Amino acid sequence: MSTPLSELPIRRLTTDDLISCADLSEDRGWPREEHKWGLLLTAGTGYGIDDPAGKGLVTACVLTSYGPGLTAIGMVLVAERYARQGVGRRLMKHVLEEAGGTPLTLHATPYGKPLYEELGFLTTGRAEMVRGRFQPSAPAPAPEMSTRPATAEDLPAILRLDNEVFGLDRTHMITRLPAFADQLRVAEEDGILTGYAAAWPNMDTHVIGPLIARDTETAKALIASLAAGSDRPIRTDIDVRHEELLTWLKENGLEPIAFNAVMTYGIPGLPGDWTRRFAPLSVAAG
């Protein structure tokens, strides 16, 4: 006699579950994203339910903690054969219990948003995903806006800037960028770091994120330099309040793909300085 879905145990996931997580992504029509799953399962905490029929996972998600101030929820997936049976709701309720009083955030698709609203999440922002071959049509940034590859010596300054802008300590994620990303670049002026950004491989694209910059011109310079070093289409998720940057990206070959709602639970909005936070590391990790 099979175990009812409501009684299947929820367990912690490990890096040994990476292939099963990628299979679950593929089952729902998402890219496999094994590279991203590897980072999230290493730096975060995954939860899932095993299929009693031995067919991988019924459902999964990953939590990335930034201390008591915030935890990001990502990669919330339910296998197609178990969809609309309350499995995702049960997993999310478990996550809320595990988080205790820690504020939460996630990027919600239109499909998942109703469930998160039902659980008490509020829409506090919006991000637009754009993708395409970057084809510069505007003049290059001024010389003072030049960028260069980051070195090991830049890491302390990158961490200081990120902490200041993000509003919380992301050391455990940012220190993984040199190995995770194909490119990590910084912008500086008069020896002072004014921004940094990474481009990491995701299937046939390079995803640009995180993108932290003093202003829009600095963000443009970082994106242009990362795109110049890539032989793939680029993709990024930009806070819609950065209208000038989004317009510039679309003028330079990128096309709008989708919108995601930035949702929070337990706080009225994300901490930090949104004016200098242009794109997340990943919509799954904040």
Wavefront OBJ file of the C-alpha trace (Angstrom):
o trace
v 0.000 0.000 0.000
v 1.517 3.338 -1.040
v 2.151 6.133 1.474
v -0.180 9.165 1.058
v 1.539 12.286 -0.248
v 0.681 14.105 2.968
v 2.725 11.592 4.969
v 5.854 11.352 2.839
v 8.812 12.626 4.879
v 10.508 15.917 4.026
v 14.282 15.585 4.213
v 17.397 17.686 3.800
v 18.979 17.562 0.371
v 22.726 17.335 -0.245
v 25.022 17.641 -3.230
v 24.350 13.928 -3.802
v 20.860 15.001 -4.887
v 22.129 17.351 -7.613
v 21.142 15.107 -10.538
v 17.702 14.437 -9.048
v 17.189 18.194 -8.622
v 18.231 18.805 -12.229
v 15.878 16.039 -13.351
v 13.070 17.763 -11.451
v 13.843 21.051 -13.209
v 13.722 19.299 -16.557
v 10.463 17.568 -15.634
v 8.817 20.985 -15.230
v 10.198 22.338 -18.481
v 12.991 24.354 -16.857
v 16.650 24.123 -17.899
v 18.563 21.515 -15.893
v 20.842 24.190 -14.419
v 23.184 21.701 -12.764
v 25.852 24.368 -12.249
v 23.434 26.571 -10.294
v 22.008 23.650 -8.325
v 25.562 22.765 -7.299
v 26.151 26.223 -5.837
v 22.797 26.351 -4.054
v 23.099 22.885 -2.519
v 26.637 23.673 -1.359
v 26.043 27.147 0.055
v 22.413 26.705 1.088
v 20.042 24.165 2.582
v 17.850 22.058 0.327
v 14.610 20.334 1.261
v 12.745 17.707 -0.691
v 10.453 14.706 -0.742
v 11.489 11.450 -2.377
v 9.163 9.800 -4.859
v 7.939 6.554 -3.249
v 8.060 4.962 -6.690
v 11.805 5.605 -6.810
v 11.519 8.183 -9.584
v 13.660 10.941 -8.090
v 12.064 13.789 -6.186
v 8.427 14.727 -5.731
v 9.339 18.300 -4.804
v 12.345 20.402 -3.818
v 13.501 23.882 -2.839
v 16.655 25.546 -1.522
v 17.109 28.102 1.260
v 20.091 30.454 1.259
v 20.628 32.039 4.659
v 22.128 35.467 5.260
v 22.023 35.174 9.029
v 19.059 36.238 11.177
v 18.293 39.140 8.843
v 17.129 37.242 5.746
v 16.785 33.868 4.058
v 16.179 33.539 0.314
v 13.983 30.734 -1.015
v 14.560 29.419 -4.504
v 14.044 26.563 -6.953
v 10.610 25.645 -5.589
v 9.548 22.799 -7.862
v 6.963 20.021 -7.887
v 7.110 17.114 -10.328
v 4.432 17.364 -13.017
v 2.899 14.031 -11.985
v 2.311 15.400 -8.476
v 1.196 18.900 -9.438
v -1.912 20.477 -7.914
v -2.006 17.962 -5.065
v -0.865 20.273 -2.247
v 2.748 19.078 -2.233
v 4.251 22.524 -2.885
v 2.090 24.099 -0.181
v 3.201 21.448 2.317
v 6.885 22.007 1.495
v 6.533 25.785 1.811
v 4.781 25.463 5.173
v 7.670 23.294 6.328
v 10.122 25.946 5.154
v 8.236 28.635 7.083
v 8.443 26.511 10.226
v 12.153 25.839 9.723
v 12.840 29.555 9.234
v 11.271 30.453 12.564
v 11.191 34.230 12.801
v 13.772 34.857 10.094
v 12.481 37.173 7.332
v 12.162 35.485 3.948
v 12.331 36.546 0.320
v 11.752 34.894 -3.036
v 11.226 35.697 -6.705
v 7.805 34.434 -7.760
v 6.571 33.533 -11.209
v 2.941 34.348 -11.997
v 2.232 30.616 -11.576
v 3.627 30.406 -8.036
v 2.579 33.831 -6.773
v -0.961 32.878 -5.596
v 0.410 30.175 -3.289
v 2.959 32.522 -1.749
v 0.290 35.185 -1.215
v -1.885 32.588 0.482
v 1.001 31.811 2.841
v 1.457 35.485 3.771
v 4.150 36.708 1.369
v 3.774 40.258 0.074
v 4.890 41.644 -3.273
v 7.464 44.322 -2.480
v 9.297 44.611 -5.789
v 9.573 43.452 -9.371
v 12.391 42.230 -11.597
v 12.514 41.966 -15.385
v 14.455 39.174 -17.063
v 16.180 40.173 -20.301
v 18.179 37.947 -22.633
v 20.048 38.145 -25.912
v 23.286 38.834 -27.736
v 24.731 42.100 -26.501
v 25.310 44.314 -29.535
v 26.671 47.721 -28.508
v 24.888 50.531 -30.294
v 25.792 53.371 -27.936
v 29.157 55.071 -27.361
v 31.546 53.249 -25.066
v 31.666 54.393 -21.426
v 34.069 57.167 -20.560
v 37.637 56.104 -19.693
v 37.020 56.670 -15.985
v 34.285 54.032 -16.213
v 36.681 51.297 -17.327
v 36.618 47.918 -15.649
v 39.122 45.123 -15.149
v 39.177 41.478 -14.060
v 38.988 41.070 -10.294
v 42.011 39.680 -8.467
v 42.353 37.931 -5.133
v 43.472 41.255 -3.653
v 40.079 42.791 -4.582
v 38.058 40.342 -2.505
v 38.078 42.291 0.801
v 36.883 45.460 -0.986
v 34.240 43.484 -2.904
v 32.942 42.010 0.349
v 32.828 45.429 2.032
v 30.922 46.971 -0.873
v 28.543 44.035 -1.127
v 27.781 44.107 2.605
v 27.095 47.834 2.425
v 24.780 47.579 -0.600
v 23.066 44.248 0.073
v 22.631 45.157 3.722
v 23.686 41.747 5.020
v 26.801 39.572 5.017
v 26.986 37.400 1.873
v 30.585 36.276 2.391
v 29.695 32.587 2.034
v 28.234 33.280 -1.432
v 30.524 36.011 -2.759
v 33.721 34.105 -1.927
v 32.457 31.282 -4.154
v 32.164 33.570 -7.198
v 35.759 33.175 -8.472
v 35.201 29.417 -8.857
v 31.516 29.604 -9.836
v 31.680 32.388 -12.418
v 33.489 32.483 -15.749
v 34.169 36.203 -15.246
v 34.358 38.462 -12.198
v 35.072 42.124 -12.914
v 35.369 45.292 -10.872
v 34.983 48.993 -11.611
v 37.102 51.495 -9.764
v 37.884 55.179 -9.730
v 40.964 56.696 -8.121
v 41.738 53.326 -6.573
v 38.282 53.042 -4.966
v 36.033 50.120 -5.891
v 32.779 51.492 -7.320
v 31.152 48.260 -8.447
v 31.566 44.617 -9.301
v 29.719 41.993 -11.329
v 30.000 38.350 -12.311
v 28.985 36.352 -15.374
v 28.337 32.679 -14.701
v 27.436 29.852 -17.096
v 23.852 28.643 -17.229
v 23.135 26.217 -20.066
v 23.702 28.187 -23.296
v 23.845 31.638 -21.658
v 25.968 33.673 -19.295
v 23.940 35.076 -16.422
v 25.113 38.458 -15.146
v 24.728 38.704 -11.398
v 25.333 39.886 -8.846
v 25.571 43.408 -10.262
v 26.493 46.049 -7.690
v 27.401 49.509 -8.927
v 27.697 53.101 -7.744
v 25.376 54.311 -10.501
v 23.807 53.346 -13.826
v 26.873 54.294 -15.901
v 29.042 52.025 -13.792
v 26.507 49.206 -14.193
v 26.567 49.706 -17.973
v 30.368 49.544 -18.048
v 30.405 46.306 -16.075
v 27.765 44.674 -18.279
v 29.482 45.787 -21.485
v 32.837 44.419 -20.348
v 31.339 41.082 -19.255
v 29.438 40.751 -22.540
v 32.613 41.488 -24.497
v 34.267 38.533 -22.782
v 31.416 36.124 -23.499
v 30.685 34.062 -26.607
v 27.128 33.344 -25.451
v 23.875 35.263 -25.160
v 23.655 37.014 -21.810
v 20.765 37.012 -19.371
v 20.124 39.102 -16.299
v 17.289 40.038 -13.936
v 17.112 43.788 -13.348
v 15.144 45.576 -10.651
v 12.472 47.407 -12.674
v 13.189 50.637 -10.807
v 16.396 50.824 -12.837
v 14.491 51.985 -15.913
v 17.467 53.627 -17.614
v 19.547 50.448 -17.466
v 16.697 48.298 -18.785
v 16.123 50.695 -21.679
v 19.844 50.640 -22.509
v 19.979 46.835 -22.441
v 17.048 46.603 -24.846
v 18.681 49.155 -27.140
v 21.779 46.957 -27.170
v 20.261 43.663 -28.260
v 18.584 42.154 -25.199
v 14.891 41.303 -25.227
v 12.389 41.117 -22.372
v 11.607 37.521 -21.392
v 9.565 37.620 -18.197
v 8.718 39.475 -15.024
v 9.049 38.040 -11.528
v 7.522 39.430 -8.369
v 9.984 40.041 -5.552
v 8.153 38.879 -2.445
v 8.994 39.118 1.239
v 7.695 37.537 4.417
v 8.218 39.179 7.795
v 9.732 42.410 6.422
v 8.233 45.233 4.342
v 11.022 45.083 1.765
v 14.570 43.944 1.144
v 17.357 45.489 3.236
v 20.230 47.439 1.746
v 20.473 50.102 -0.936
v 18.409 49.242 -4.010
v 19.804 52.214 -5.932
v 23.159 50.408 -6.165
v 21.792 46.842 -6.330
v 20.963 46.272 -9.986
v 20.731 42.469 -10.276
v 20.779 39.510 -7.862
v 23.383 36.786 -7.897
v 20.473 34.574 -8.924
v 16.721 34.890 -8.496
v 17.062 31.661 -6.489
v 19.555 33.079 -4.002
v 19.005 36.835 -3.790
l 1 2 3 4 5 6 7 8 9 10 11 12 13 14 15 16 17 18 19 20 21 22 23 24 25 26 27 28 29 30 31 32 33 34 35 36 37 38 39 40 41 42 43 44 45 46 47 48 49 50 51 52 53 54 55 56 57 58 59 60 61 62 63 64 65 66 67 68 69 70 71 72 73 74 75 76 77 78 79 80 81 82 83 84 85 86 87 88 89 90 91 92 93 94 95 96 97 98 99 100 101 102 103 104 105 106 107 108 109 110 111 112 113 114 115 116 117 118 119 120 121 122 123 124 125 126 127 128 129 130 131 132 133 134 135 136 137 138 139 140 141 142 143 144 145 146 147 148 149 150 151 152 153 154 155 156 157 158 159 160 161 162 163 164 165 166 167 168 169 170 171 172 173 174 175 176 177 178 179 180 181 182 183 184 185 186 187 188 189 190 191 192 193 194 195 196 197 198 199 200 201 202 203 204 205 206 207 208 209 210 211 212 213 214 215 216 217 218 219 220 221 222 223 224 225 226 227 228 229 230 231 232 233 234 235 236 237 238 239 240 241 242 243 244 245 246 247 248 249 250 251 252 253 254 255 256 257 258 259 260 261 262 263 264 265 266 267 268 269 270 271 272 273 274 275 276 277 278 279 280 281 282 283 284 285 286
